[in-house]
Amino acid sequence: MDIGFHHSEEKRLLTLSFYIAGVFVFVALGFAIATHSGAILFDAAYSLIAFVMSTLTLKVASLVQRPDDDRFHFGYTAIEPTLNMFKSLIIIATCMYAVASSIQSVIAGGNPSNYDIGMFYGVVATAGCFGISFYMRIKGKHLLSDLVRVDSHTWMIDGVLSASILLAFILAYGLEGTRYSMLAPYVDPVLLIVLGSAMLPVPFKILRESLNEVINKAPPEAISAVIEKKFKKTLADVPYEHVEVRISKRGRDMYLLVHIIVNDAFSIATISDLDEIRLKCEAEMREWDPSIIMDILFIKDPELAE
């Protein structure tokens, strides 16, 4: 029941993001045409990317709930970081293109815009983007979903973009009535250069984290140490020499391959005794972190754990 609730809540949030992204595409595109603003056009392009990626995200959200099968022996959760990696690459490419085109605009003499309409767009877009970002972050806090987390970050980036557009149009509007009015056309492209450059660290961070999951890189040593320490506590009644824990994160799942090197005091009557130890360890670990999936092997020769 709890898993079903989490899945339905995740799907509801992602569906909401999908429809709002679709609305923002048309709103931003309409304002971009009305204001002749490259910054708003970039915002429209960003919203279009979010909309297209939302369709894929909804599909992936359904796939990762499936159990393993003949085609995917370890389930579908690896698709989740793959999608996030692809999404981050698209955002990086969009930012870099926006910066390059804005530099050309500055060289060509700037880009005059309709600042009155632009300011109105800035207010509406900023409130909308930050609103949906905070809503998804709060509602998705209890969900083990990187899809919702990345979507929330995507809306946050769009909100920062929209807020910056608003501030820039206020600045340009103020410049028009002064002796510095000749600088007003440069506000729009310069803003886009600053925004495109400032936004790059966020998708690069998502790209790095997603790539680490795709290639099965182990979590940071500090995280691995906490997990290993927690697991050893589940072995209070098991005599062992050493425990070797290998960890990889795949989307919402944390996979543990554990080799327990037992000592001479370890003995069992039946294979069922080993199963009981495995079930106890897994139950305690999943109670601590429901995302954990484990395979436990009992060995005597340490070389088998290498």
C-alpha positions in Angstrom: 0.0 0.0 0.0 2.8 2.4 0.9 4.7 1.6 -2.3 1.5 2.2 -4.3 0.9 5.5 -2.6 4.4 6.7 -3.3 4.1 5.7 -7.0 0.7 7.5 -7.4 2.0 10.6 -5.6 5.1 10.6 -7.8 3.0 10.2 -10.9 0.6 13.0 -9.8 3.5 15.5 -9.3 5.1 14.6 -12.6 1.8 14.9 -14.4 1.2 18.3 -12.8 4.7 19.4 -13.9 4.0 18.2 -17.5 0.8 20.2 -17.9 2.2 23.4 -16.3 5.3 23.1 -18.5 3.0 22.9 -21.6 1.2 26.1 -20.5 4.5 27.9 -19.9 5.7 27.1 -23.4 2.8 29.0 -25.0 2.8 31.8 -22.5 6.6 32.4 -22.8 6.5 32.1 -26.6 3.7 34.6 -26.9 5.5 37.1 -24.7 8.7 36.6 -26.6 7.0 37.5 -29.8 5.3 40.5 -28.2 8.5 41.9 -26.6 11.1 40.8 -29.1 13.2 39.6 -26.2 15.9 37.0 -26.6 15.8 36.3 -22.9 12.1 35.5 -22.9 12.6 33.4 -26.0 15.3 31.5 -24.2 12.9 31.0 -21.3 10.3 29.7 -23.8 12.9 27.3 -25.2 13.8 26.1 -21.7 10.1 25.5 -21.0 9.8 23.6 -24.2 12.7 21.4 -23.1 11.0 20.8 -19.7 7.7 20.0 -21.5 9.3 17.4 -23.8 11.4 15.9 -21.1 8.3 15.7 -18.9 6.7 13.2 -21.3 9.8 11.0 -21.1 9.8 11.4 -17.3 6.3 10.2 -17.0 7.1 7.1 -19.0 10.2 6.4 -17.0 8.3 6.9 -13.7 6.1 4.0 -14.8 8.9 1.8 -16.0 11.0 2.0 -12.8 8.1 0.5 -10.8 8.2 -2.7 -12.8 10.0 -5.7 -11.3 12.9 -7.4 -13.0 12.1 -9.5 -16.1 13.8 -11.5 -18.8 15.0 -8.3 -20.6 16.1 -6.3 -17.5 17.4 -8.8 -14.9 18.1 -6.0 -12.4 14.9 -4.0 -13.0 14.4 -0.7 -14.8 15.8 1.7 -12.2 18.9 2.3 -14.2 16.8 4.2 -16.7 16.2 6.9 -14.2 19.7 8.3 -14.0 20.1 7.8 -17.8 17.1 10.2 -18.3 18.4 12.7 -15.8 21.8 12.6 -17.6 20.2 13.2 -21.0 18.0 16.0 -19.5 21.1 17.8 -18.1 22.9 17.5 -21.4 20.0 19.2 -23.2 20.0 22.0 -20.6 23.7 22.5 -20.9 23.5 22.7 -24.7 20.6 25.2 -24.5 22.6 27.4 -22.1 25.7 27.4 -24.2 23.7 28.2 -27.3 22.0 31.1 -25.5 25.3 32.6 -24.4 26.8 32.3 -27.9 23.8 33.9 -29.6 23.7 36.7 -27.0 27.4 37.5 -27.5 26.6 38.0 -31.2 23.7 40.2 -30.3 25.9 42.4 -28.1 28.4 42.7 -31.0 25.6 43.7 -33.3 24.4 46.5 -31.1 22.0 45.0 -28.6 18.4 44.0 -28.7 15.7 46.6 -27.9 12.6 45.1 -26.3 9.1 46.1 -25.0 10.0 46.4 -21.3 6.4 47.1 -20.0 5.1 43.8 -21.3 8.4 42.1 -20.3 8.0 43.2 -16.7 4.5 41.8 -16.5 5.8 38.5 -17.9 8.6 38.4 -15.4 6.2 38.7 -12.4 3.9 36.0 -13.7 6.7 33.6 -14.7 8.7 34.1 -11.6 5.8 33.4 -9.3 4.7 30.4 -11.3 8.1 28.7 -11.6 9.1 29.2 -7.9 5.6 28.1 -6.9 5.7 24.8 -8.7 9.3 24.2 -7.7 8.6 24.6 -3.9 5.4 22.6 -4.2 7.2 19.7 -5.8 10.0 19.9 -3.3 7.7 19.9 -0.3 5.3 17.2 -1.6 8.1 15.1 -2.9 10.3 15.3 0.2 9.1 11.9 1.5 9.4 10.2 -2.0 12.5 8.3 -3.0 12.3 9.8 -6.5 15.3 11.4 -8.3 12.8 12.2 -11.1 10.8 14.6 -8.8 14.0 16.0 -7.3 15.5 16.9 -10.7 12.1 18.2 -12.0 12.0 20.5 -8.9 15.5 21.7 -9.7 14.5 22.3 -13.3 11.6 24.6 -12.2 13.9 26.4 -9.7 16.4 27.2 -12.6 13.4 28.5 -14.6 12.3 30.6 -11.7 15.8 32.2 -11.3 15.8 32.8 -15.0 12.4 34.5 -14.9 13.3 36.6 -11.8 16.5 37.8 -13.6 14.5 38.7 -16.6 12.1 40.7 -14.4 15.0 42.6 -12.8 16.7 43.2 -16.1 13.5 44.7 -17.7 13.1 46.9 -14.6 16.6 48.2 -15.1 16.2 48.7 -18.9 12.9 50.5 -18.3 14.6 52.8 -15.8 17.5 53.5 -18.3 15.1 54.5 -21.1 14.3 57.8 -19.5 17.9 58.8 -18.7 21.0 59.9 -20.5 22.0 56.2 -20.5 19.1 55.1 -22.7 21.6 53.9 -25.3 22.5 51.1 -22.9 19.0 49.7 -22.6 19.2 47.5 -25.7 22.2 45.7 -24.3 20.4 44.7 -21.1 18.6 41.8 -22.7 21.6 40.0 -24.3 23.9 40.8 -21.5 21.4 39.3 -19.1 21.2 36.2 -21.2 25.0 35.8 -21.2 25.0 36.1 -17.4 22.1 33.7 -16.9 23.3 31.1 -19.3 26.7 31.0 -17.7 25.4 31.1 -14.1 22.9 28.3 -14.7 25.5 25.8 -16.0 26.8 24.5 -12.7 23.4 23.0 -11.8 22.9 20.8 -14.8 26.6 19.9 -14.7 26.1 18.7 -11.1 23.1 16.6 -12.1 25.1 15.3 -15.1 28.0 14.2 -12.8 25.7 12.5 -10.3 23.7 10.7 -13.0 26.8 9.6 -14.8 28.2 8.1 -11.5 25.0 6.1 -11.2 25.0 5.0 -14.9 28.6 3.7 -14.6 27.9 2.1 -11.1 30.4 4.3 -9.3 30.4 3.8 -5.5 28.9 6.6 -3.3 31.3 8.9 -1.5 33.4 7.2 1.2 31.6 8.9 4.0 28.2 7.6 2.9 29.6 4.1 2.3 31.1 4.1 5.8 27.7 4.9 7.4 26.0 2.1 5.4 28.7 -0.4 6.3 28.6 0.6 10.0 24.8 0.2 10.0 25.0 -3.2 8.3 27.5 -4.5 10.9 25.0 -3.7 13.6 22.6 -6.2 12.1 25.3 -9.0 12.6 25.4 -8.8 16.4 24.7 -12.5 16.7 26.9 -13.6 13.8 30.6 -14.5 14.4 32.6 -13.1 11.5 36.2 -12.0 10.7 35.4 -9.2 8.2 32.6 -7.8 6.1 33.1 -6.5 2.6 30.3 -4.2 1.3 30.1 -3.1 -2.3 27.6 -0.3 -3.0 26.1 1.2 -6.1 23.1 3.6 -6.5 20.8 3.0 -9.4 18.1 5.7 -9.5 16.0 5.2 -6.4 17.6 1.9 -5.4 20.7 1.5 -3.3 22.2 -1.9 -4.2 24.5 -3.7 -1.6 26.6 -6.8 -2.4 27.8 -8.1 0.9 30.5 -10.8 1.5 30.5 -11.9 5.2 33.8 -13.6 5.9 32.9 -15.9 8.8 35.3 -17.2 11.5 35.7 -20.7 12.9 32.9 -20.1 15.5 30.3 -19.8 12.8 28.2 -22.8 12.3 24.7 -23.6 10.9 22.5 -26.6 10.9 20.6 -26.0 7.7 20.6 -23.6 4.7 17.4 -22.1 6.3 19.6 -20.7 9.1 21.5 -18.6 6.5 18.2 -17.5 5.0 17.0 -16.3 8.5 20.2 -14.3 8.9 19.8 -12.7 5.4 16.1 -11.9 6.1 16.9 -10.3 9.4 19.7 -8.2 8.0 17.7 -7.1 5.0 14.6 -6.2 7.2 16.7 -4.1 9.5 18.5 -2.3 6.7 15.3 -1.6 4.8 13.7 -0.3 7.9 16.5 2.2 8.1 16.5 2.9 4.4 13.7 1.5 2.2 15.7 2.0 -1.0 18.2 -0.7 -0.1 18.4 -3.9 -2.0 20.8 -6.6 -0.9 22.6 -9.8 -1.8 24.5 -11.5 1.0 27.1 -14.2 0.6 28.7 -16.2 3.4 32.3 -17.2 2.8 35.4 -18.5 4.6 38.2 -17.7 2.1 38.8 -13.9 2.1 40.1 -14.1 -1.5 36.5 -14.9 -2.7 35.5 -11.4 -1.5 38.0 -9.7 -3.7 
